[in-house]
Amino acid sequence: MDFNIFLQFLLALGIGAIIGLEREIIHQKYKVNDFAGVRNFTLIALFGAILSYISITLLNSLVLFLAGFIPFTLLVIAAYIISAQQTKRINITTAITSIITFVLGAMTTIDHDNNLRITAVILAVLVAGLLAVREQLHSFAKKTKMIELFAAIKFALITLVVLPFLPNKNYTLLDIPLINSFLQNFPTIIPTINQLNIFNPYMIWLLVVFISGLSFVGYVLIKTIGVNKGIGITSLLGGLVSSTAVTLTLAQKSKKSNIIKPFIFGIILANSIMLVRVLIEVMVINPLLLPFIIIPVGAMSLVGFLSAFTIFFSKKHKKVKEKIDVKSPLAIFPAIKFAIFFIFILIFSRLLSIIFGSQGIYVVSILSGFADVDAITITLSSLSATKVIESQIAAVGITLAAASNILAKGVITHIFGAKKVAMLIYSIFALVLITGLLALFVI
């Protein structure tokens, strides 16, 4: 036997073992008698791999594969029915997982390249992970309001329906009839406007969905893990959704408390994770920009985390539990508002870049950073990815935007929080900003 084929069968065994082990642990934890455990899942994956190899790879036909897959599916259904009758428990998770495991096992031997095998491994890990977080998913569902659920469904439907029909091409303001007619009265600026060919409806909405999805990860975590937990976990997870909301909430609550260090700890932690979020956005949108931005923004984040944990481990630190109310980011109207703001930043970044060069980019970065760091981050990342601006300019702009956003959080704390909290926040944020600005000389 070819050694490569032997490795494919071992991979199938591994996939079955990973999923089966999760099922076995759950069955033992809840003392459930089900029809498939770690051994059965391992054999199911191997069966799928063997059947796929003989039918598709050797015989180049789906007949034998289907002749095995259909009876297997019927056997799983029969096993489920018998198990449900004996245990009086209706749960089709194991049955569905068995069929998925069979298909994943078949994917390991279905072709000679690694594409499907890598996909099978990734899917196996995702399936095992999804099964493992059962309690967290139930907890999230229990704590999610119906209005938030409907908002998320509407957001998903609009995205799935609208996104495929949005044109994936660049437009200028001259392509909009009303604006075109108006601009014809100013022929001298038409050549400049014509250079603003950066309005891509498909990419803009795709980036809005990405930002909303990134926030939704934090929202799910804070709903399942961080609710009513310590201020550190709450602030850390809340910062993934909205560092502004965390800063405002903790600042307001600091006025009603005799202690201040936990609130300072939470505000710094939320804004430090916000900087990590900026790095994630850059990494996804334009990985080539990451080496330029990771030094200044990473240094700012590191100083923030070190400052936060210095406060946490101080002798006078007292643990405080705070609940921060965050709204689901999967809502259509906030997404539309963000899209409009993103378009505005996109146009003005390019316009001021044409007129004033890099200085124009820096001005827009500082001003937009006060309101929202995500919009300018994805704008400059996108512009540098398409070679509209240089990577160094984009990195400096994003760093300035992050710095101005942190400065804005200091102002929020000063206005809404206790004065002692604001003074210490200003001091720590000043250290963070100085670190970031000095790091700009390295890139």
VENMO-V437747 format. One record per residue. N is the residue number from 1. SS is DSSP state (@ for helix, = for strand, . for the rest). Layout:
# VENMO-V437747
n-><N	N>
ss-><SS	SS>
This chain:
# VENMO-V437747
n-><1	2	3	4	5	6	7	8	9	10	11	12	13	14	15	16	17	18	19	20	21	22	23	24	25	26	27	28	29	30	31	32	33	34	35	36	37	38	39	40	41	42	43	44	45	46	47	48	49	50	51	52	53	54	55	56	57	58	59	60	61	62	63	64	65	66	67	68	69	70	71	72	73	74	75	76	77	78	79	80	81	82	83	84	85	86	87	88	89	90	91	92	93	94	95	96	97	98	99	100	101	102	103	104	105	106	107	108	109	110	111	112	113	114	115	116	117	118	119	120	121	122	123	124	125	126	127	128	129	130	131	132	133	134	135	136	137	138	139	140	141	142	143	144	145	146	147	148	149	150	151	152	153	154	155	156	157	158	159	160	161	162	163	164	165	166	167	168	169	170	171	172	173	174	175	176	177	178	179	180	181	182	183	184	185	186	187	188	189	190	191	192	193	194	195	196	197	198	199	200	201	202	203	204	205	206	207	208	209	210	211	212	213	214	215	216	217	218	219	220	221	222	223	224	225	226	227	228	229	230	231	232	233	234	235	236	237	238	239	240	241	242	243	244	245	246	247	248	249	250	251	252	253	254	255	256	257	258	259	260	261	262	263	264	265	266	267	268	269	270	271	272	273	274	275	276	277	278	279	280	281	282	283	284	285	286	287	288	289	290	291	292	293	294	295	296	297	298	299	300	301	302	303	304	305	306	307	308	309	310	311	312	313	314	315	316	317	318	319	320	321	322	323	324	325	326	327	328	329	330	331	332	333	334	335	336	337	338	339	340	341	342	343	344	345	346	347	348	349	350	351	352	353	354	355	356	357	358	359	360	361	362	363	364	365	366	367	368	369	370	371	372	373	374	375	376	377	378	379	380	381	382	383	384	385	386	387	388	389	390	391	392	393	394	395	396	397	398	399	400	401	402	403	404	405	406	407	408	409	410	411	412	413	414	415	416	417	418	419	420	421	422	423	424	425	426	427	428	429	430	431	432	433	434	435	436	437	438	439	440	441	442	443>
ss-><.	.	@	@	@	@	@	@	@	@	@	@	@	@	@	@	@	@	@	@	@	@	@	@	@	@	@	@	@	.	.	.	.	.	.	.	.	@	@	@	@	@	@	@	@	@	@	@	@	@	@	@	@	@	@	@	@	@	.	.	.	.	@	@	@	@	@	@	@	@	@	@	@	@	@	@	@	@	@	@	@	@	@	@	@	@	@	.	.	.	.	.	@	@	@	@	@	@	@	@	@	@	@	@	@	@	@	.	.	.	.	.	.	.	@	@	@	@	@	@	@	@	@	@	@	@	@	@	@	@	@	@	.	@	@	@	@	@	@	@	@	@	@	.	.	@	@	@	@	@	@	@	@	@	@	@	@	@	@	@	@	@	@	.	.	.	.	.	.	.	=	.	@	@	@	.	@	@	@	@	@	@	@	.	.	.	@	@	@	@	@	@	@	@	.	.	.	.	=	.	@	@	@	@	@	@	@	@	@	@	@	@	@	@	@	@	@	@	@	@	@	@	@	@	@	@	.	.	.	=	@	@	@	@	@	@	@	@	@	@	@	@	@	@	@	@	@	@	@	@	@	@	@	@	.	.	.	.	.	.	@	@	@	@	@	@	@	@	@	@	@	@	@	@	@	@	@	@	@	@	@	@	@	@	@	.	@	@	@	@	@	@	@	@	@	@	@	@	@	@	@	@	@	@	@	@	@	@	@	@	@	@	.	.	.	.	.	.	.	.	=	.	.	.	.	.	.	.	.	.	.	@	@	@	@	@	@	@	@	@	@	@	@	@	@	@	@	@	@	@	@	@	@	@	@	@	.	@	@	@	@	@	@	@	@	@	@	@	@	@	@	.	@	@	@	@	@	@	@	@	@	@	@	@	@	.	.	.	.	.	@	@	@	@	@	@	@	@	@	@	@	@	@	@	@	@	@	@	@	@	@	@	@	@	@	@	.	.	@	@	@	@	@	@	@	@	@	@	@	@	@	@	@	@	@	@	@	@	@	.	.	.	.>
